[in-house]
Amino acid sequence: MDGIYEEELKINLRKCVENGVLKDRKVYLFGHCSTTLALADMLFENGIKPVAIMDNNDIKYGILYKGIPVQKPDLILKEDSEKAVVLIVTRFYEAMNAQLRKLGFTGTVRKLVDYNTYAEYSLSEEVFLRKQERLHHGEEILASLRNKYPEHFLVFCPFQALGDIYVCMSYLPDFLKRRGVDRCTICVGGKGCSAVVSLFGNYPVEIFEQKKLDAAVQACLYENRKDTFIAHQDRPYVVDLNRALYLKKIPFEKIYCCGVFNLPIETKPIYPVYWEEFPENNRVKKGKAVILSPYAKSVTALSDNIWKQIIENYKEKNYQVFTNVVGDEKPLEGTEPICPKLSEIRSLVEHAGTFIGIRSGLCDVIRTADCRKIALYPDYQYCDTKWKSIDMYFIDGFENIVVKEGIKWEK
């Protein structure tokens, strides 16, 4: 989950707790996805166990997340509506709220994250004025960019995820060539995303905070000019390529290649070349160390137990065990922290010999590294489709492992 949304979720959940919205009520969640599971973890931290995660996908019924079952939405009707509350953190809040009301649920329904700011189903004057103000702000941003980069093609990457940026940059050169574009500026939402862009070439990059990036994207949509492009399959929710996934399994990379950039399926990705040596490689036993990467913005965290098993397993083999940390992230217990720049991570993992990480954008960044690479996948469906996360994000050159409850690492 993006940091801005994670902070919004924490703030809104704290308000619900402090204002007594959840007190003496049975808590239900709607929409089985990684953000909902992150919310479940936050509720556990507050001493609250949700009764169930409701979902419309019958393939998911019977799934358990830390003892919370996935169930049909209409089962909430067995509860007294005044003693139940539904929390929603997906972008389908409006539809889910309407569904619950149609079913006859009259209790409290709360939206804790405002993902879908491009599609508010309201004709109120307040919404019109707010969108109009954001549009004007976005137009000012675009005007400033065009003044700074005259005759540049502007590419907007609206989602702060390293993997999205990596795949985007892998296919962007072919896309630009087909469009006859010589000069291009990339607009991203964070320093990490900018660092990924820099791995691929000397592109001008502009970094925006999320709200400003959203405003610029809205202006792009409104203007519909030939000199801007929004490089994402699902934001800001006007293309809706994800609907194709209800019918067919399409790997994430091919969604970008064919869906976003409209390139032939046989198009080969470009790989990054601007790498640097990690200056602290002397800290690391060559070929006898493992770099662990347990953190990801948009993926549900794996249990501490699986990491504990991995750490014990490698220490028994006399390996050094490191946790890759960024910012205020803490190393896993029993490991040493290590903090390479993105441009140095390939050097580090090749020197160490082994990388094990939750499947995140960092796995994309090191996909060309010459070492043993293991990607760990939480056991859940991609959005509300029938495909598992490993179906969407399987990565060649890695050992891809689904982490189910009760998994034994040594096996």
Secondary structure, 3 states (H helix, E strand, C coil): CCHHHHHHHHHHHHHHHHCCCCCCCEEEEECCCHHHHHHHHHHHHCCCCCCEEECCCHHHCCCEECCEEEECHHHHHHCCHHHEEEEECCCCHHHHHHHHHHHCCCCEEEECCCCCCCCCCCCCHHHHHHHHHHHHHHHHHHHHHHHHCCCCEEEECCCCCHHHHHHHHHHHHHHHHHHCCCCEEEEECCHHHHHHHHHHCCCCEEECCHHHHHHHHHHHHHHCCCCEEECCCCCCCCCCHHHHHHCCCCCHHHHHHHHHCCCCCCCCCCCCCCCCCCCCHHHCCCCCEEEEECCCCCCCCCCHHHHHHHHHHHHHCCCEEEEECCCCCCCCCCCEEECCCHHHHHHHHHHHEEEEEECCHHHHHCCCCCCEEEEEEECCECCCCCCEHHHHHCCCCCEEEEECCCCCCCC
